[in-house]
Amino acid sequence: MPPITLEQDMNLIAKLLPPQNVLVDLDASSKKRVFEHTGLLFENNSQIAHSVVFDSLFAREKLGSTGLGQGVAIPHGRIKSLKDAVGAMIRMREAIPFDAPDGQPVTLIFVLLVPERATDLHLQILSELAQMFSDQPFRDQLLGAASAEAMHALIAGWQANAANHHREAV
């Protein structure tokens, strides 16, 4: 598959994360509550019924936890009516249990919705997310971001394979 052409200064994640889909200090006690909040977010911002989002995320989660470890989860689901992948970035007010492999609760959650037939792009996005969240200094910056806007700017400025590139303060 040929590589996706991107603007040089924008990563794949930034292209599918509208600024209004970044939530800071979400107060929810469980992944079920997070999926409910996320469903409403996508319903309001992307016109996808909240029940469709919730059911898709919950069905995927039943197959196995989308918790990566190190306080990060990437719940994802396929949506029939969706034309392009879309994401939401959530920082929890308090870490919640997510059945991550390391047993640690989760504070940073990136929710990814993809079209029902998405394959290569879906895997490429998940791979980039995993790379992004495996960068400890970057996770620390996300945890310390003062606002949703600052968090979005950090994600938009992150570059794959350039772990030291994003260190400028936002």
N, C-alpha and C positions, 0 to 999 in steps of 0.2 A: 504494500500500500504506500503510495507517495505521501511524504510528510504534509501535514496541514500547514498552509502558509499563514503566518501570523505577523502582525505588526511587530517590528523588532523589539519594542519596549514592552510588549504585553505577553503574559504567559497564557496558557490555555485556560487556567482557572479564572483569571480576571475576566476573560471573555464571556464566561457563563455565570458570573456573580454580579448582579446589579447591586449598586450601593444600598438600595432599600431592603435587600435581603441579608443584611448583616445585623445581627442582634447581639447586644452586649449585656451581660448580667441577667440572662433569662432566669427567672425564678421558677423552676419546675423540679419535682422530686423524683421523677422516674423517666425512663426512655419513652414510656407510653405518653406521658404528659408532653415531652419534647416533641414527639410525633404529632400530637394534637396541635401544639403551637405552630409547628412547621406547616401542617396542613392549612391552617388559617392564613399563615404568611403567604403561601403559594396561591391560595384562593384569592387573596386580596391583590397580590402583585402580578400574578401570572394567569389568572382566571382558570385555575385547575381546582376542581371541587376538593374541599378539604378531606372528605371521606375517601376519595380516590387516592390522594397522597398518603393518608394514614394507612389505608389497607395495603398499598404497595410496599411501604416501608416496613410495616409489621410482618407481612408475608415474607419479605427477604430476611428479616431478623430471625424468623422462626427456623430458617435454614442454618443459621449460625450467627453468632455475634459479629457485628461490623466494628466492634471495638478493636483498635489497632494495638493499644498499649500506650504507655507513657502519657496517659490522660487524654487520648485522642480517639474519636470514633468517626467513621465515614459511612453512615447509613445511606443506602441508595435503593432506588426502585425504578421500575420501568412503567411508563405511563402511555397508554394507547394513543391518546389524542395529541401527545406532545410532538412538535416538529423538531425542536432543538433542545439539547441538554441545558439544564438550568440548575443553579445551586443556591444554597443558603449557608452562611457561616454563623455559627452560634457559639458564644462564650457563656458558659453557665455561671450564675452567681455562686453556687455551691456545686462541687463535683458530685456526680451521681453514679450509681452502679451501672455498668454496661456489659458485664460479663467479658471484659477484655482478657486477652491471654495472660497478661501479667497480674491480673486481679485488681489493678488499680482503678479507682473511679475516674470518670471522664469529665473534663472541663471544656475542651475544645471539640466541637462537633461540626463537621461539614456534611450537609445533606445534599445528595446529588440525585436529580431526576433525569432520566434519559428516555428517548423514544423507545417504544416497544421493540423495534428491530435494531437498535443500536448495538454494534459489536466492537469493532476495532477502536472507534473513537471513545466508547465507554471505557474500554480497558486502558486506553492511553490517558484518559482523564484520571482514572483511579490510580494509575501508576504515578502520575505527576503529583497527585494529592499525597500519596504515601511518601514520595520523596520530599515534598514540602514539609510534611509534619514529622519527618524523621530528623529534621534539623533543630537540635535543642535550642540554640540561640534564637532562631526564628520563632519557635513555640513560646519562648520567654517574652519576645517582643509582642506577640499576639496577646499573651496573658496580661501584659502591662499596658496595652494600648488604652489611651484615655477615652476613646469614643469609637463608635461604629465607623465613623469616617476614617479615623486613624487606622483602624483594623483593615478596612477595605484598601487603603493606600499601601499598607504593608504587603497585602496579598497581591495587589496589582504590580508592586515593585519587585516581588520575588522572582528570581530567575533560576530555572532548572540548571543543575550542574555549576552553579556559581554561589556556593554556600556563603562566601564572604562578601558578595556583591551588595546585599541588602542591608548592610550594617548602618547605613546613614540613618540618623534619627528622623522620625516623621513628626 
